[in-house]
Amino acid sequence: MDRRIDYIISDKHSLYGAITFTTTRGGSLRRRQRPDHRNIGNKDRAETLTLGDTFTLGPTQVNSLHATFDRRRDDRADASNMFSPTP
């Protein structure tokens, strides 16, 4: 999901913001499939927020600020259909 907002305060001043969410899901382990950590039901989520402020001081001068925040989360499920060290 991507969203972006642009807001023009005046001819010389503008603000913008953008946000992105990405979710990826791994598959579950299937019969006769080689055990592999990439196939044991995991969910990855990445989030990015970008904010910007631009102010034009004159025909040759621009004051601009851009800030970005990134976060990533990796949720891994237990492998209930694989072997266990306990009897």
N, C-alpha and C positions, 0 to 999 in steps of 0.2 A: 504494500500500500504506500503510495507516495502522495503527499499533499504539499502545496506551496501557496503562500500568501504574499502578495506584493501590496504595499500601502504607500501611496505618494502623499506626503504631507504638504509639500509645496513644490515649486519648480526646481528648487535647490536641494530638497531634503526628501529621502525615501527610505523605507524600511522593508525588509523581507524576512520571511521565515520558511523553512522547509523541514519536513519530517518524513522519515522513511522507516517502515517496519518490514522485515523479511523473516519468514518462518520456513524452515526446512525440516521435514520429518524423514527419519530413516526407517527402513522396513524392518519387519520382525523376522526372526530366524525361522526358516522353513525346513521341512524334513529333507534330509540328504544334502543339505547345504553346508559348506565348510564354515565352522564357527569363525566369525570375524567381528571385531568390535564395531565395524561400521554398519552391521546388519542387526544389531540388538536393540531395536526400538528406542532411538534417541530423537530429541527435538532440539533444534538450534534456532535461536532467535537473535536477530541483529537489529539494533535501533540506532538511528542517527538523527540528530537535531542540528540544524544550521540556522544561525541568526545573522543578519547583516544590517548595517546602517551606513548610508552614503550621504554626504553633504558636500555640495559643490561650493567652493569658496570663491572661485573666479574662473575665467576662461582657461586657465592653465593649472589650476590647483583643485584637487579633490581630496577630501578627508573621508576615509572609508575604514570600517571596522567589520570584520567577519569572525565569527566564533563557531566552532563545531564541537559537538559532544557525541561520542560513540560509545555504545555498550553492546556486549555480546553475552548471551546466556546459552549454556549447553546443558540440557536436562537429559540424563541417561537413566533408562529404566533398568531394573534388574532382569537378569536372564533366567526367568523361572523355568524355562523349558530346556535348560542346559544342566550339565552335571553339577553336583554340589559337593563340597568337601566334607559335609556331615552325612553320616549314614542314615 
